[in-house]
């Protein structure tokens, strides 16, 4: 067991890894019981080496949902320091490996921390939209994402979350705990060299396209399972209709 933990989160103190696993189990149970979370493509997640998970951003539920969807890796998410002020939410974030970054450090500080963790062979989750989507649909990626990809050279794993916007839209202070469904879907790993060959604009566009395809497929699956009740009607439903 201890050997596996060290593979899942290299370089981390044993006590922190055990704490992560305890919090992971609790949060996974909550997502399963409350939101009937579904996880697709987990077999595509590389078991070792620095890994940059690039995902869409619908709500505060996204980071912990992605973290519990990884069975054999621990995440090293980077979050704004303000998110840790809530005692309960802060405990969950720290328990799931999130690292606070001061507001005044901005993108440069976050990038530096992310590259450090990737070079140590850890998993870093980033949301290239920069902030939570106002309507659940995928928004334009920030250019700083490409700089992080280029400087780290890490393997990239596209991921999509769906249903999190309905459960906890940015307009609400607290999440809804009844009647919603959420999920995560992982795509195929992409070596940075293949993205680099496309150039910054095309490389980011390719990533966005992969994530949107995953999101719409996941959305269609959830709507089929709930007979169209969830997620609530919104952006992308026309595109999903043919699935």
Buried (B, 14 or more C-beta within 10 A) or exposed (E): EEEEBEBBBBEBEEEBBEBBBEBBEEBBEBBEEBBBBBBBBEEBBEEEBBBBBBBBBBBBBBBBBBBBBBEEBBBBBBBBBEBBEEEEBBEBBBBBBBBBBEEEBEBEBBBBBBBBBBEEBBBBBBBBBBEBBEEBBBBEBBEBBBBBBEEBBBBBBBBBBBBBBBBBBBEEEEBEEEEBBBBBBBBEBBEBEEBBEEEBEEBBEBBBEBBBBBBBBBBBBBBEBBEEEBBEEEBBBEBBEEE
